[in-house]
Amino acid sequence: MIAGAAGARLLLVDDDAVFVEILARAMVKRGFEVETARAFQDALVAIARGRHDFAVVDLKMPGGSGLALVERLKQRNPQVRIVVLTGFASVATAVEAIKLGAIHYLPKPADADEIVAAFGREQGDSSAQVSSQPLSVGRLEWEHIQKILSENTGNVSATARALNMHRRTLQRKLGKKPGRG
């Protein structure tokens, strides 16, 4: 358990209703006061309404990016400890999340114990596993698209132009899970 977590205010933002309900119950059992939001606009309202000690933010949701929420949360409370969760992990979004102030970036599925452990981490782990296999072509493509998308501040049309790709093709690729390793 994190020191000082009892009664700490946690904002949980994810568009998956079942996941939000299960994780909220698990975090309440761990002593957090939990507020939930299932869309970008709902999260903005919650951020404006209260000062949170902790936050779990989904990267991809209706109405906006979790990265923008990380930025807003840090503006509201520079000490907030934020964990970004995503089923669409990429190096580009992980780097941006950390630069914006998240303390950790976890791929889905992640459980309450992993999230609480991430909240408590103060430093990086130099013993983290380094893959002996190069990235697959599919994963390299995903990483490149994410990098260009980040450079274009999330603008899909500008990214499609930069990649010399039809916008619908890019949208289809962005809707798929990234290739494995």
C-alpha positions in Angstrom: 0.0 0.0 0.0 1.2 3.5 -0.7 1.9 5.7 2.3 -0.9 8.2 2.6 -3.3 6.4 0.2 -6.0 6.1 2.8 -8.6 8.7 1.9 -6.5 9.9 -1.1 -8.6 11.2 -4.0 -8.3 9.1 -7.2 -9.6 10.0 -10.6 -10.2 7.0 -12.8 -10.7 7.8 -16.5 -11.5 5.0 -19.0 -14.3 4.5 -21.6 -14.7 0.8 -20.7 -17.6 0.7 -18.3 -16.9 -2.7 -16.9 -13.2 -2.0 -16.3 -14.0 1.3 -14.6 -16.5 -0.4 -12.3 -14.2 -3.3 -11.3 -11.1 -1.1 -10.9 -13.1 1.6 -8.9 -14.3 -1.1 -6.4 -10.8 -2.5 -6.1 -9.3 0.9 -5.4 -12.0 1.8 -2.8 -11.0 -1.5 -1.0 -7.4 -0.2 -1.0 -8.4 3.0 0.7 -8.9 5.5 -2.2 -11.8 7.9 -2.6 -12.6 7.2 -6.3 -14.2 9.5 -8.8 -14.8 8.1 -12.3 -15.2 9.5 -15.8 -15.8 7.5 -19.0 -15.2 10.2 -21.6 -12.8 13.0 -22.2 -15.3 15.8 -21.5 -16.5 14.1 -18.3 -12.8 13.9 -17.2 -12.3 17.7 -17.9 -15.4 18.4 -15.6 -14.0 16.2 -12.9 -10.5 17.8 -13.1 -12.1 21.3 -12.9 -14.3 20.3 -10.0 -11.7 18.7 -7.7 -8.0 18.4 -6.8 -6.9 14.7 -7.2 -4.0 13.1 -5.5 -3.8 10.2 -8.0 -5.2 9.5 -11.4 -5.5 6.5 -13.8 -6.0 7.7 -17.3 -6.8 5.7 -20.4 -4.8 6.9 -23.4 -7.5 6.5 -26.1 -11.1 7.5 -25.4 -14.0 9.3 -27.0 -13.6 13.1 -27.4 -9.8 13.4 -26.8 -6.5 12.0 -25.8 -5.5 10.9 -22.3 -2.3 12.8 -22.9 -4.3 16.1 -22.8 -5.8 14.9 -19.5 -2.4 14.2 -18.1 -1.4 17.8 -18.9 -4.6 19.2 -17.4 -4.2 17.2 -14.2 -0.6 18.4 -13.7 -1.7 22.0 -14.3 -4.4 21.6 -11.6 -2.2 19.8 -9.1 1.6 19.5 -9.9 1.9 16.7 -7.2 -0.7 14.4 -8.7 0.6 10.9 -9.4 -0.7 9.7 -12.8 -0.6 6.3 -14.4 -1.5 6.1 -18.0 -3.2 2.8 -19.2 -3.5 1.8 -22.8 -4.3 -1.1 -25.1 -2.5 0.9 -27.8 0.9 1.3 -26.3 3.7 2.9 -28.3 7.1 4.3 -27.6 6.0 7.8 -28.8 3.0 8.0 -26.5 4.9 6.5 -23.5 7.6 9.2 -23.9 5.0 12.0 -24.2 3.0 10.7 -21.2 6.2 10.8 -19.1 7.2 14.2 -20.4 3.8 15.6 -19.6 4.1 14.3 -16.0 2.8 10.8 -15.8 4.8 8.6 -13.4 4.1 5.4 -15.2 2.7 4.0 -18.4 1.1 0.5 -18.3 -0.3 -1.6 -21.1 -3.8 -3.1 -20.6 -4.8 -5.3 -19.0 -3.4 -4.0 -15.6 -4.9 -4.8 -12.3 -5.3 -2.7 -9.2 -2.2 -4.1 -7.5 -0.1 -3.2 -10.5 -1.5 0.3 -10.6 -1.0 0.8 -6.9 2.6 -0.4 -7.2 3.1 2.0 -10.1 1.9 4.9 -8.0 4.5 4.0 -5.4 7.4 3.8 -7.8 9.8 6.8 -7.4 12.5 5.8 -9.9 13.1 3.8 -13.0 14.2 0.2 -13.1 17.6 -0.4 -14.6 17.1 -4.1 -14.5 14.0 -4.0 -16.8 14.1 -6.7 -19.5 15.6 -5.6 -22.8 14.2 -7.7 -25.7 16.7 -9.8 -27.7 14.3 -9.7 -30.7 14.0 -6.8 -33.0 10.5 -5.3 -33.5 8.3 -6.9 -36.1 7.5 -5.0 -39.3 3.9 -4.4 -38.0 5.1 -3.0 -34.7 7.7 -0.8 -36.5 4.9 0.6 -38.7 2.7 1.2 -35.6 5.6 3.0 -33.8 6.4 5.2 -36.9 2.7 6.1 -37.3 2.5 7.0 -33.6 5.7 9.2 -33.9 4.3 11.1 -36.9 0.9 11.4 -35.2 2.6 12.9 -32.1 4.6 15.3 -34.3 1.2 16.4 -35.8 -0.3 16.9 -32.3 -2.9 14.1 -32.9 -4.1 15.5 -36.2 -5.1 12.5 -38.3 -5.4 14.4 -41.6 -2.0 16.1 -41.2 -0.5 12.7 -40.3 -2.0 11.0 -43.3 -0.6 13.7 -45.6 2.9 13.4 -43.9 2.8 9.6 -44.5 1.5 10.0 -48.0 -1.4 7.8 -47.0 -5.2 8.0 -47.5 -6.9 9.3 -44.3 -9.3 6.3 -44.1 -6.4 3.9 -44.4 -4.6 5.7 -41.5 -7.8 5.7 -39.4 -8.2 1.9 -40.0 -4.6 1.3 -39.0 -5.0 3.5 -35.9 -8.1 1.5 -34.9 -6.2 -1.8 -34.8 -4.1 -3.0 -32.0 -0.3 -2.7 -32.6 1.6 -5.6 -33.9 3.4 -7.7 -31.3 7.1 -7.1 -30.6 
